[in-house]
Amino acid sequence: MKGKRGQEFLPPLIEERWRTVFNPVRARKEPVKATTQIAFKDMRWLRTEMLVALLADAGGGVAMLLICFASWSSSR
């Protein structure tokens, strides 16, 4: 994923979901923590918590987003 835009490797519906977390990080320049259910490849039994933070370039612009996540099985 490094060096690529979301639309280059994500299906459109997944990219749209990811943007609901990424856009506030970019707009506010503050980290966001989210807990949600995975919707990729019908893995609805899987939950995740993630932290998304902005990594800036030398000029203070957006260089990339740092995404850390943990996932676990949830009861249905």
N, C-alpha and C positions, 0 to 999 in steps of 0.2 A: 504494500500500500504506500510505502514511502515514496514521495515525489510524484504521486498521482492524485488527480482530483477524484472525488467520490463517483462521479458519473462514468469514470473510466473503468471501474471494477465492480460497482454495485448495481443490482437491478433497480429500476426507477422507484418502486415502492419502498424499498429498504433505504435508498439514498434520502428520500423524503423524510423518513422517520429519523434517520441520523441527523439530518439538518435541524430538527426540532431541538436537539441538544447542542449541536455545534454553533448555530447562529447566535444564541445568547452569549456564548463564550467570546466569539469574535466581536460582537457589538459592545459588550460591557467590559471586555478585557479582564474578566474574572473567571476563575475556575467554576465548573458546575459538577455537582454530584447527582447521578440519576440511578434509580432502582427501577427495573422494568422486567418484563417477560420477553424472552427471545421470540422473534417471529420468523426467523430465517429457516428455510427448509423444514417448516412445520415442527420445529423443536419447541412446541408450546409448554413442555414440561420443564423447561430450563429457565431459570431466573438469573439476572445479572445485576451487579452494582458497578457503576463506572465513574471514574473521575476524568473529566476532560479539561485540560488547561492549555492556554495559549503559550507558544514559544515564539518570542519576537526575534527579528533580525537586528542587526546593529543600529538601524535607523528607527527602531520601534514599531515597524510594520509586522504583520503576521508572517512568520516564517513557516510554521506548521502547528498542528494541534497534537498534544501529547494525550494519549488515551490509555488509561490503565483500567482493567476490569477483572472482576472475579465472577465466576458463575457457579451455580449449584442446582441440583435437582430440587424441584418443588413438588408438593403433593398436588394432585389434580383437583 
